[in-house]
């Protein structure tokens, strides 16, 4: 992702419906994992929005990003952060209990190297939480603008994770209810969708996405795929 996009994301992520509701998904997953929080690694952390969620939940969390600007912004927020290529993480094997990688794999042609690194640094029984944009039918100028090289289907995401030696617990769709609106918008888009949303629109979109918590829509087509996996059977 370009430095300008990093700055734009950091400026928006605390209030923008997309990032706020994804953090709600992360909080829910952390609660479901249970157990005592340990060491966590947030890959592609940008300014550390998700890293902060991990810290708030009691994890000893490290933000990692290949952009020096993102690393400095995360440090300015009081987070531990390191510059790192997701294909060659500077961490010992089996040294972390949880890896989060939201919007990372789609930026890297050798995505299999990233999942192999996730498996390498995880301790036995450790977990990975991954989020990627789904469905090449949704490809648009936004994907080009933010540096995507692909969007995923359930099968392609599962394959690259399982080939790394991880066991997939589940895969589910997110942002299902708004998919028709996204399809319409993306057909007319000419660049990145990262921009400030008017207050009432932002609140309305947040409400729609929150409704998915209570509706049986996770098996339907959405805009994002989430995957939870673990090291070991």
N, C-alpha and C positions, 0 to 999 in steps of 0.2 A: 504494500500500500504506500502511496506517495506521502511525503511529509505533510503536504497541505491537507490530505484526507485525514491524517492522524490528528492534526490540530482541530479539524472540523468535528471529528468524532468526539474528542475530549471535551469540546465546548458543548456538545449536545447530549452526551450519554447520561447525565444525571437527571434530565427532564424528558428526553425524547421517549415516546411510548414504546418504541421497538426495544431499546436497550433496557429500559426500566422493567418491562414485562419479562424479558429474558433473564434478568437478574432474579426475578421472582421464581422462574423455573429452576435456576441454580440453587436458590435457597431451599426449595422443595426437595430437590434431589439430595442435598446435603442432609436434610432431616431424615430422608428415607434410608440413607446409608447407615445412619446411626453410629454407634461405637464412639470411641474417643478420638477426637481430631488429632491428626499427626502432621507430617510435613506435606505440603501441597505445592505444586508447580503449575502456574498459569501461563501457558504458552500463547504467544501472540497477544499479549496482555494490553497492548496500546498504553493508555494512561492508567490502567489498573482498576477499571470499574468492577470487573469480576473479582480481581484480587482482593479488593476491599470487602466483598461479600465473604470470601474465604476467611479473612482475618476476623471479621465480625462474628463468624461462626466458631471461632476458636482455633483455626488452623494456623500453623506456622507456614505462611505462604510467601512464595517468591514469584515475582512477575518477571517474565522473560519475553523479550521482543528483539527483532533484528534491526529495529530503527532506534538510533541513539536518542533522537528527540523523544520518542515514546518512553524510553528508559528514564531519561531525565525528568519527564513530567511525572512519571510514577514515583520517583524518588522525592520530588517536590511535594507529593501528597503523603509523604511519610511511609512509603512502602519500600520493602526490599526489592530491588530490581537488578537485572543483569542483561546485558546485550548477548543474544544467543541466536544462532541459526537453528531452527527447529529440526533440521536434518542431521545436526551434530551437537547435541545438547551437552554443555559442560558440567555434567553431573555424573556421579558414580552410579554403577549398576545397582538397582535395588534400593536407591536412597530416598525415594519419596513414596508416600502412601496414596496420593491422589494427583492425577494430572487433569487439568481442564484445557481444552483447545477449542475455543469458539471462533469460528470464521478464520481458520488457519489452513486446513487441508486444501481448500479450493484455490489458494494462492500459489501452491507449490506443485510443479510438474511431477516431481518425484515424491508424491504423497506417501508412497509406501515406505520411504526412508523416515518420514515423520512418525508413522505408526510404529515402525520398528524401534525408533528411539523412545517413544512412549513406553513400549513394552520393556525396553532395556532398563529404564530408570525406575520403573515401578517395583516396589517390594512385592513378594508373593502375597496374594490376597488383596493387593492394591487395586484401585479403580481408576477408570478414565471416563470423563464426560466430554463428549465431542458434539459440536454443532456445525452444520454446513448448510449452504443454500442448496435447495433441491430442484430437480427437474430441468433438463436442458431446454424444455419448451418455454421456460420463463427467461431464457437468455435475452439480455437487452443491452443497451448502451451503458446502463448502470454497471453491469458486470465488467465491461471493458474499462470503464472509468476507475474502478476500484481494484483492478488487477487480478480478476478471477481468471483461471485457466479452465475451469469446469464447474458444473453443478452436478449434484449426485442424485442417484436413485437409491432405494433401500438396498438393492443387491450390490451395487458397486461400492457403497459405503461399508457394508458388512464384509465384503470380500477383502478390502484393503486392511481392515482391522483384524480379521481372523487370520490372514496370512502372516501378520506380525506376531501371532502367538497369543493373542488375547481372546477371551471368551466373551461373546456378546450376550448381555443380559436382555436388552430390549432396544428396539428402534421405534421412534414415534415421530409423527408430524406435528408441527407447530405453525401457528398463523394460518390455520385452515379456513376459518370463516372469512378472512379478508382476502383469500386467494383471488376471487373474481375481480376485486378492486385492484389488486396488484397487477394482474394480467392486463387489465385495461390501461393502467398507468404506465406500465413498462413498455407497452406498444408505442406509446407516444413520447417516451423519455429520450433525452438527448445527452444524458450524463449521469453523474452520481445522484442518488436519492438522499444523500446526507445533507439535510438542510433543516432549519428550524420550522416547526409546524405550529400553526396558530393554536392558541390555548384550547379553544373549544373543540377543534378538530383532534388535537392531541388527546384530550380527555375522552372523546368519543371512541377513538381507535383503541385506546387503552381498555375501555370498558368491553369492547367487542372481544379483544384477545383474552381478557380475564374470564370471559364467559366460557372459554374452552376448558378451563379447569373443571367445569361441572358437566360438560357435554361429552358424549362418546364419539369424538371426532378424530382421535389420534391415529386411527388407521387410514384415514382419508388423505387425499393429496393436500399438501400445504405449501408453504413457501420455504420453510426450514425443516431439516431433519435433525433430531437429537438422537444420540446413541450413548448408551451406558455399557461399559465393558469392564472386565476384571482380568487380572493375571492369575491364572490357575482355574481349576475346575470347581 
